Amino acid sequence: MSEIIVEGNRTIVRPNMDIVASMADDFKQELLLTIEANPGDLIIDLKGVEMVDSIGIGVIISIHNKLSRAARELKVINVCHHVFGLFSTMRLNRRFAVEAV
């Protein structure tokens, strides 16, 4: 279960675990419930996350698309160096804000 912090018009989600296939469905459902319950923008804080696989990337893209349709923004912060490289290679940093550690 992720740590969820609501600060004004934004919600911060800290998964505190790698975002990989084995936990992707639960994480996606958690994110969907979070964005339905809390208006405003979403920040996914990847502090302590060392791996994001293709399924995890798919979850993040899906959440970005849902937020975008509602004129809300996604920001991914505290991304470790090699995961940041993956986001950059896939040019995801052009779709939503991605900040490295």
N, C-alpha and C positions, 0 to 999 in steps of 0.2 A: 504494500500500500504506500502510495506516495504521500509526501508531506504537501499540504495545500495551504497556501497563505493568500488571503484576500486583502489587498491594499487599495482602497479607493476604487478606481475604475480599471483595475488590473488584477489578475489572479496569477500567482506563481505556483508552479507544480515542480516538485523535486522528487524524481523517481527513486533516487538513492540506490539504484541497481542498473546493470546493463540493460539496454533496450534491444532484446533479441527475441527470436521467434517463440521461445518457450513462455515468455511473459507478455508478448505483444497484444494478444486479444484482451487480456485483463487491463493492460495499460490503456489501450484504446477506449475501452468502455469507461474507465475511470476519467479519462480526458473528456469524453462526450458528456458524461454526467456533470463534470465540473463546468464546462462551457455552457451547458443548459441552465445550470443553477446560478451562474455568476456572469453578469453582463460585462462588457468591456473586453480589453485585450488579454491575451494569454502569454505568459512567459514560461517556457520550459527551462528549468535550471539543471544543467547536466553536471554539476559539481559532483565528483566522485564516480561518474559514469565513464568507464574506459572502453566500452564497446557498443556500437550501434550497428546491427546487421541490416541486410536489405529489407527484411520484414519491418524492423524498427523504423527505417527510413520511410517506408510506405505508410506507417501509422502517422508519422509526423507530417508527411505530405497531405494525407487525408484530412487531418485536423486543420492544417493550413487552408485547404480548399473550403472546408466547412466555415471556418472563420471569415475567409475572404468573401464568401457569398453573403455574409451578414454584415459586411463593411467593418469587420473587426480584424485586428492584426495579431500575428504570431511573432514571437521573438524567442530565439534559443540562445541561452547564455552559458558561460563557464564550460565551453566545449573544449575537451582536451585536444592536443595538437593533431594526433592522427585522425581523430573523428572530424576535426575542423577541415583537414585535408580532403576527407571524403565528401563533406558537404560542398566544399569549394570545387572539387573535381566534377561533381554532379550539378554544379552551378545553382545549388539550392540557395546560396547566399544572395542570389539575384531575385529570388521569389519572396524571401522573408529574411529578417535580420538574424545574423548568426555572429556571435561574439566568442572568441577564444578566451581561454584562461589567461 
